[in-house]
Amino acid sequence: MWKGRFSQPTSQLVQSYGESVSFDWRLFAHDIRGSIAHSKGLVKAGIITADEQAQIEKGLLTIQHEIETGNFEWKESLEDVHMNIEAELTKRIGPAGAKLHTARSRNDQVATDVRLYTRDAVDAVVMLIQSLQRALVEASERSGGAVVPGYTHLQRGQPVLFAHHLLAYVEMLSRDIARLQDARKRIDVMPLGSGALAGSTIILDREYVAKELGFAAVTQNSMDAVSDRDFATEVLFAIALCGVHLSRLSEDVILWCSAEFGFITLSDAHTTGSSLMPQKKNPDVAELTRGKSGRLVGNLMAMLTLLKGLPMTYNRDMQEDKEPLFDSLDTIKAALAVFAEMIAGMEVNETRTRAATSDPMLLATDLADYLVNHGVPFRSAHEVIGKLVAHSISEKVAFADIPLAKYQEFSPAFEADLFACLNLETALAARKGIGAPSPQNVAAQIARWKEALS
């Protein structure tokens, strides 16, 4: 492609091996936006005329329209999105197009394009996370007073409102948003004007160009500017962790809709059948999402591995940054959208949840708390209730059916009022500390999230 230095044409194998236009074409709108801003900077610096800038802008917008309507021919021989657009522009408008690349390199150009693309994509992902949060809050409200066992080690622990369980994921997702928004601050710095690595002797007003592109600041070191992909790595980390959160929610959904749990029913629109077993209703959306989380983690590892051994500044290895970034953004967007839709169609089977929470052992901790409130040290209370649990299991008698006299054999601190704490509603209402799942607290949290997400 480059005629000046080379006497032989590039091998066809090398062209095919090195091209990136097959995937970086999707940067076209951001590349064109960057080029238009750059052309305005060239006018301000007296490098091109206003008329030439108008030709450049009109030509670029025409090319953008053709790309958007599928009428643009991408050429592998031109390697990437940048050269395809610039070559076509120059072919159409002549010398003005050939002046566009003054005072910039593909190194600072691609760094700018990827930042512009990623900034827009992060905003879109945040909106999709908020949509899933809204779906979870609405599902929490629909679940009413449904109570489920809270689990540790996948063993029944204590009773919680189903809504409280769903709202835990709303909290997780809020941290994902915070991480993405924080990463966005470091995306929002413009590298354009850094040249290949050492800027240019042709001085442009970088702050002016940055303002045209909506960047909050400009980079301060040209070598760092063209080689920095920290912003993309941060975004990949935030996406990977969001994927892990979706995977955990997926696992809960898969368990909940199994015959063994039966806590929820997913709509027919979000499940699939079996090619052999006609009775099956499979939670494929949740399973696929659980699987795709591994892909998101893999893309993060690919980026970290790509960058770890690179010297300053730009190296061709960095062409490999785009596919994992694009793939993770596409994957998380699709997962968030379909998950929000699935949660919106989910129904809670309160009969099954109530049956699961009829397990009297769920209130063992409440009995220990009762003893603590009657002056027994917690460790002693824990030991007493452990022995009481053993008695209940060996005698096959529920806590509520053990007579007071028997309770008092385990501890004289037990009194007749102990039976009040063996009531599920009473036990839940007593969990009124900040962050605990009393109905009053959960209702307040639902109201808080509805307002925050409105």
C-alpha positions, 0 to 999 in steps of 0.5 A: 500500500505504501509506495514511497519506501517500498519497491515490492507490493505487499504480499496478498497473504500479508494483506489478508493477515494484517487487515482489520477492516473486516471488524474495525469498519464499525468505527466508521461513524466515529472515524468520520466524526473525528475527521470532521473535527480534525478538519475544523482544527486544520482550518483554525490553524490555517492549513486548509481553507474553509471551502476545503473543509466544507468539501471534506465534511460534505464528502465524509457525510456522503460516505457515512450515508453510503456505509449506513445504507450498505452502498459502500465497498470496503477494500481489504487492500486498504487495511482498515476503516481509516484508509478506506474512508480517506482513500475514497474521500480523496478519490471523490474530492481530490487535493482537499481530501489528501490534506485531511491527514495533515498533523495526525497519524493513524495511531492517534486517529484510531486511539480517538476513534476507539475512545469515541466508540467506547464512550458511546457504548458505555452509555448504552450499556449503562442504560441497559443495566438500568432497564434490568434493574427496573425489571428486577424492582418491578418483579420485587414489587409483583412478588408481594409478600413471597418468602423464600429461604436464604441460603449459605452453602446452598443450605437453608439458612434464614427466611427472607422476602423474595423481593429482598433476594432480587434487590440484592442483584439491583445493588450489584448492578448499581456497582457495575454502573458506578464502575462503568461511569468511573471508567468513562471519565478516563475514556473522555480524554482526547489523544488526537494531535499526538501524532504517531508518538511525538505530536507534530510541528504543525500545531493545532488547537487540541482543546478546540478539537476536543470541544468539537468531539465532546471530550472533557480534556486532552492527553498530556503525553503523546507517547502515552496517548497513542499506546494507552488502552487502559480505558478499554481494559477497564471497560472490559473488567467492568463488563466481565464483572457485570457478566459474573453478576448476571451469571450468579443471577442466572444460577439462581434462576436456573435453580428456582425454576427447577422442579426441585425448587419450583419457586418461579415460572419463566414464560414460554417466550423465554424458555425452550423445549427438548428435541426428545423429551416433550415435558421439558421447559429449559431456562436457556436464556439463563444458561446461555448468560451463565456461559457467556460470562466466561467469554467476557472474562476471556476477553478481559484476559486477552486484553491484559495479555496483549498489553503486558509485554508491549514497549512504548508506543504503538505496536501492531499487536494493538490491532488485536484490542478491538475484537475482544472489546467489540465482542464484550460490548455486543455480548453484554448488551444482548445479555442485559436486554434479554435478561430484562425481558425474561425477568419481566415475564417471570412469575413467583410460585408463592405456594412453593416458596411458602412450603420451603419456608415452613422448615422450622429450622429456618428460625433456629437463629431467631431462637439464639437471638431470643436467648441473647435478648434474655441475657445469655452470651451468644456463644452459649446461646449458639451451643444451646440451640445446636443441641436443641436442633439435634433434639428436634431432628432425633425426635422428629419434632418441630420447634413449635411442638416442643413443650416449654418444659423441654426448652427449659431443660436446655436453658432456664432462660426460655420463657413462654414468650419464646413461641412468638419468635417461631412465627415467620411473619414475626421473625421477618418483621423483627429484621428491621436493621438497616439493610435487613429484610423486614417487609417495611425495609423492603418496601422502602427499598423498592420505593427508593429504587423506583424513584432512582430509576424513574 
